[in-house]
Amino acid sequence: MGVPATGGHEISKLYGLTVRTRSAVINASILPKMTETAEMVEASIAAAGIKAPLMIMRGDGGVMDAAEMRRRPILTMLSGPAASVAGALMHLRVSDGIFFEVGGTSTNIGVIRHGRPTLKYVELGGHRTNVHSLDVRVLGVAGGSLIRLAGREVVDVGPRSAHIAGLPYSTFAAPDEILEPELVLLRPRPGDPDDYAAVRVSGKLFALTTTCAANVLALPKPGDYSHGNAESARRAFAPLAARLGVSVDAVAERVLATAARKVIPLVETLLGEYGLDRSQAVLVGGGGGATALIPFTAKLLGLPYRIA
């Protein structure tokens, strides 16, 4: 009939009709789009003259060929974070620690135990499947998280980010673009609260983010993806510091401490859940926003850190 189909036995041989059926339904629902994706990737590789075999990342950290992906695309779920953890294990040789993939809007957090990533069955919308993947938790705080104010206090960062709001980072602007900035509060999207901070310069808005705060404190080093212009960041943070009645450095520290406090409870939970020895554990940061979040979080936790 030419209709894509999936048998429950193709996904898992484990007992449990409901879970096995649910997994098969998910697999079948993504078959057409994933088959199309596989064909596009194969055609692009062939057009580029690449002769090496195409291997596709799985959510459990393994790999498979395109033929297997066409049959069981469900195995690629959470493969992005899996690739990040695999890279950390390969290049940093971490034995025990917490891995962070820090983007602009959200952060994926997983555990490395005895030199291997921890696994669990994937859940979608609270429903368990028979598919193994890395145990990855997601938090709405990252390198592009916007600062939120209440009165004269920084009360939160995120979940909205500069990207979602469509605003440029102030730290990535040239210093002569940040002249006489005015602090404003805005709604990033319709329906959002109007407590997100930004600065307006000659009618143009610039975001105040965790990455900007990190650059105020010179945490990102040259060559880091999140390394920006410290002078631009300091100029943009000046009206915020004036509103709070503190120094520019102090308000940047408050912002990063607020971000860290959103991460620390989950880190403590994972350390206990997997029985990691704090004296041996290390925080490993990957992704473009890593240096905006990890150094300060590690400092508050009293743990060492590395940037992948």
N, C-alpha and C positions, 0 to 999 in steps of 0.2 A: 504493500500500500504506500510505501515511501514515507511513512510517518515515524519520526524518531521515537524509540521506546526503550525503557529500562526495566529489567527484571530485578526484584529485590535481592536475589541470590548473587547478582553481579556486583552489588555494593558490599555485602557482608554475608558471611556464613554463620553469624552469631544468632542465637535464639532471640526471640522477641519480635513477633509479627508486626506490632504497631510501629516500633522504632525502625524496623527494616523497611516497612512500606513507606514511612515518612521520608526516609533517606532516599528511596528510589524516586519518590515524587519530586523531591528537590533536584535530584540529578536530571530527571527528564525535563524539568522546567527550564534548565539552563543549557540543555543539549544544543538546540539550534544556534544560539548566539555563540557558544563556545566553539562549536564546529566551524562557524564562519570565522571566528577569531583565529583558529588554528590554520585555516586555509590562507588567510591574509598574511600571517606571520611566515608560513612556509614559502609563499610566493615572494615576499620581500627578501627573505634570505637567499632564495634561488636567484633573484634579480641582482643581488649584490655579489653573486659569485662565490658565496660561502659554501664550502663542501662539508664542513663539520656537521655531525648529527645534531638535530634540535632536541634539547632536553628541557623539560618544563618543571618548575618547582612545585612540590606538593606542600600541603599545609603541615605535614608531619616532619618536614625537613628533608625528605627524600626527593628524588626526581623521577620523571617518567617521560616516555616519548609522546609524540603527537597522536599516534594511534590510540594509546591508552587514554589520553586526555579526551579524545572524541567519544570514548566509551564511558569513562567515569570522570567527567569534569568536576564533580563534587569534591574530588580529592585536592583540588587547587584552592579550596577555601582557606583563607588566612595564610596563603603562601607568601604574601609580601612581608609580613613580620617574620615568618620562618626564614626567609632569605637573609634578613638583617641579623638574626641570631646566628645563623650559620656563618655569616661573615665575621661576626665577633669571635666565635669559637675558633675559626681558622686563623685569624690574624692576631688576636690578643691572648689566646690560650687561657681563657678564664675557667677556673675550676668551679667556684661557687659564687653566685652573684645575681643581681637583678639587672636585666637588660631593658633599656628604654630606646624606643624608636620615636624620636621627637620630631614631629612635623611642624606645620604652621598653626593648625587648628586643634589637633588631638595628638595624644601620645599613646603608643602601644607599649605595654609593660609585660615582660615575661621573666621566667626564672631559669637560671642555669645551675644545675646541681650535679656534682661529681663530673663536671666536664660535659654534661649533656643537657639539652633543653628538656623541660618537663612537658608532658603530653596529657591531654584529656579528650573526652568525646566532645565534638562540636555541638553547641546549642544555638538554635535560631529561634528568636522570639520566645525563649524559655522552654523550647522543645528539644529534647536530646536526639541526636542522630547516632548512627553507627560509624561515624567517620572520626578518625583520630587526627588531631592537629596540635600544634603547640598551645599550651595554656597561656593565652594572651588576654590581658585585661586592657580596656580602653578608658582613658580619662580625657575630659574636655579642657585640657590645659596644655599649652605648647609654646613654641617660639613666637607665634604671632598673636597670642592671646591679648585682648584689649583690657585696659585697666578700667575698673568700675569704682565710682565714688559715692559716698553718702556723707554730706556735710564736709567736714575736714578730715575724712578718713578714707584710706584705700580699703574697700570692703571685699573686693573679689577681683579675680582676673578670669576672663573667659565667661561662658564658653564661646562667645563670638570672637572671631579673629580679624586681623586686618584684611586678610584675603576675602572672608565672607562679607565684610563691610565695604570692600572695594576701595580701601585706602592704602596709600604708600606708607612704608615705615619711615618714621622721621630720621632714624639713624642711617638710612641709605640715601638720604638727600644730601646735597652739598651744603656746607655751612651757610653760604650766601642765600640759600633758599629758605633758611629758618631765621628770618629777621623779624623781631618784635612779634613773636607768636602769642596768640590769644587762646587761653584755655576755654574749651567748649564741651558741653555734654550733648550726646546724640543717641539716636536709636539706629543701630546698624541695619536692622531690617524692620519692616512694618510689624507692629505687635511686640517688639522688644521693649524692655524698659529703657528709659532715657537717661541712664546713669553711666553710660560708657564715655570715657574721656578721650579727647583728641585736641589738637591745636589747629587754629586757623591762621594762615599767613597769606595776606593779600587775596583773600577769598578762597584759597586752596586749603583743603583739610589734610592733615598728616596724622597717622596713627601713633599712639603711645602704647608700646607693647613690652612684653618681657624681654625680647631681644634688644629693644632700645634701652631698657633698664640695665641689662647686662653690659652693653657698650658704655653706658655712663660709668660703670665700675671697671671698665677695661678687662672684663673677663674673657670675651672672645679674642683670640690672638690672630695676627695676620695669617691668612691662609684658611682660617675657619670659614665655613659657609655663612655663619651668622656675624662675622666681623664687619662692622660698619664704621661710620664716622663718629667718633666719641664726641667731638665738638658739636656736631649737629644734634646728637642725642641730648647733650647737656643743655643746649639752648631750648630744645623742645620741652624738656622736663622743668625748666626754670619757672614757668607760670604755675605748674602743678605744685612745685615745692613752695612757692610763695603762698598759694592757697592753704597749704597744710601747715605753714609756718615752720618749715624745717629746711635743711640744706638739700641740694640736688642729690648728693650722694645718699643722704638719709632716705629720701623718698624712693630712690632706685632700690635700696635695700628692702624697704617695706614691700615694694612690688614683688621682688623675687622671693621674699619670705612668705608672702601671701600665696604665690604660685607653689612654693615648696610644701606648704601646709595642705594643699589639695592632693599632693602626691604621697606624703609621708605615711598617712594611715594605711594605704594600700601596700606600701613597701613593708611596713611592720607586719601586716597580715600575711604577706607572702613569705617573709622570713620565718614566721611561726608555723604557717601551714606546711611548708616543705622542710622544716627543721634545719634551716641554714645556721651555721655558726657565725655570729656577728663578727667574731675576731678574724674570720677568714673571708667574709663576704665583701664584695666590691660592687659598686654601681658602674655599669657600662652604658655610656650614652652613644647613640647613633642617630643619624638623621640630621637635617639641616639646622634644627633648633636645639641640638644637644647642649651646646655650651651656654645657652640661655637658661637652661633649667637644671642641669645635672650638678655643676659645681656648688651652687648654693644649697641644693637639696642635700648633697653629700655632707656639706659643712654642718647643717643643722642635725643630721643623723649621726654625725661623728664617724662616718665611713669613708674609706678611700674611693676614688673614682678614676675611670679612664674614659677617654673619648675615642670611639672607633673611627 
